[in-house]
Amino acid sequence: MKVLLVAEYREKELLESTYELATFADKLGAEKVWFAAGYNDNLPKVAGKLYLADANKYGEYNPDVHKNLILQVVEKENPDYVVFVHSSYGWDLAPRVAASLKIGQVSEIVDVVDGTFVVPACNAKLRRFVKPATGKGVLTIQAGAFQPAEPNGEPEVEELTLDTADSALGFVGYEEAEAKSVDLTKAEIIVSAGRGVGKPDNIPVIEELAKALGGELGASRPVVDAGWVDHSRQVGTTGQTVAPKLYVACGISGAIQHLAGMKKSEFVLAINTDKDAPIGEVADVLVVADVMQFVPALTEKIKSMK
Amino acid sequence: MKILVCIKQVPDMESKFKVDSEGKWYDQTDLAYRMNEYDEYAVEQAVRLKEQVKDADITVLSIGPERVKEAIKKALAMGCDRGVHIKDDEDYKKDPYQKANIVYEFAKDKGFDIIFTGMQSQDRGSGQFGVILAELLGIPAVTTIVGFEYADGVVTAKRELEGGKKAIVKVKLPALFTCQLGLNEPRYPTLPNIMKAKKKELLTHDVSEFLKDEALVETVKVDYPEKKGGALILEGDIADLVEKTVQILKEKTSVL
């Protein structure tokens, strides 16, 4: 079996998640061939053939052009699978390649069982076992699901060129994240509010527990999108990645993107009415209770201890 | 300007999901359904664009059984002009490629200037449908947008990247956009608009009119994630739970 692994760059830096692709390929026992729209002076440290398209010329985000470059490699190498990280780059580019080749795509793989790919469904409450019906396929792997491999080699580079780098999509530039008024990455205690908190009026109750514990208020994405809590307090893939001594998840079900941002916490206390909520997978203690009943009582108790 | 919005109806994600009798998807009975959350942002963006350009017509389309008309009606009440229901009792067995093909067959000769979809569905989450549809139509796709500005036939969109960073992208219409949470604030349909929506056109087609392709992805089975059994589960009355929790925090952490 042969796989074409697609490395990823942002602002001239190779993304670490690229090495997770190597682990995934090893799990399949596949021969590895690489593609990167990247930079000659910052190549992935991997053994195997690397088809390199100069990102100075072909862009870091230029999906029509990257698609055509990848199709060129597919024609030369005839891989069984083309594999991306399920990232803003990968999920954008993968379906373009799959549609062009008219082969099946499996998105956000978390495991491989007997050659079948395991993907989460319904907020990870279910998992599907799927495979491309076409034999060959395009795959994306969930970021963080496979341990990154150690950088361990020098690729054998073959430069790629295309007649045109013209694209229907004009990349204007990057916009930095808003300056973080709150640096949750350094907080030792974080008490986060999720949708289970119910309504914006209930946020102060969560904040009160954070204060009683001497910590910071955090939040999950839905709460931030709804405007209940400022974006600078969002924990997760598109927010901050945190590693406090204590993380209290209040009414957070545990969407994958949230878990990715907080699973390095030393101790996780979750409060949820649903004892099967995915947050239970990373929590040390799951209190099955209504957040608005339990949290004020816990706050009182902690205050009384001081 | 002709606008198409593709929406999906999904179960409330807080539901208890049971695997169906074939073992290939969830049992669809006894679930509360709603419009896929990402698609609400897509509908809202379409309606805002119409409010901006005035001269626009928005078609909202959904594939699925009879019940998906409820989601279409909500989109009509939010401000879409006409609904298209592609009736398919077995839509859940189709893969994103087939669904994109069905919509391609519907849309290919209608000259839509702009298409909005959610970036993914909450139940399946493969994030493929919109991009494949754009590929089939031969128009550019911009995914995961959290910002949208239209002027003189050109859209400037912001794509959400990891870690709060965004990429700014310009594209000429026709084009397709997949919408991320937080793009806007989806409106609630008002009662007068719900009443008005009842008079709007809602055409039903049978999926057989448009289905041309076999699935490219095969579902072998569906089951429940293995419980790693990490968490100690505490249940009981609140006072008791508080006592236990404080005890555990004292023993296991240095914070109390």
Interface residues (C-beta under 8 A of the other chain):
Chain A: R10 Y61 P63 D64 S87 S88 W91 D92 A94 P95 R96 A98 A99 S100 K102 I103 G104 Q105 V106 S107 E108 T116 V119 P120 A121 C122 N123 A124 K125 L126 R127 R128 F129 V130 K131 P132 A133 T134 G137 A168 L169 G170 F171 V172 G173 Y174 E175 E176 A177 E178 E188 I189 L213 G214 G215 R221 P222 V224 D225 G227 H231 T237 T238 G239 T241 K245 L246 S253 E266 F267 L269 A270 D274 K275 D276 P278 G280 E281 V282 A283 D284 V285 L286 V287 V288 A289 Q293 F294 A297 L298 K301 I302 M305
Chain B: P11 M13 E14 S15 K16 F17 V19 Y26 D95 P96 Y97 A100 Q122 D123 R124 G125 S126 G127 Q128 V131 I132 E135 L136 I139 P140 A141 V142 T143 T144 T156 K158 R159 E160 L161 E162 G163 G164 K165 K166 A167 I168 V169 K170 V171 K172 A175 L181 G182 E185 E214 A215 L216 V217 E218 T219 V220 K221 V222 D223 Y224 P225 K227 K228 G230 A231 L232 I233 L234 E235 I238 A239 L241 V242 E243 T245 V246 I248 L249 K252 T253 S254 V255 L256
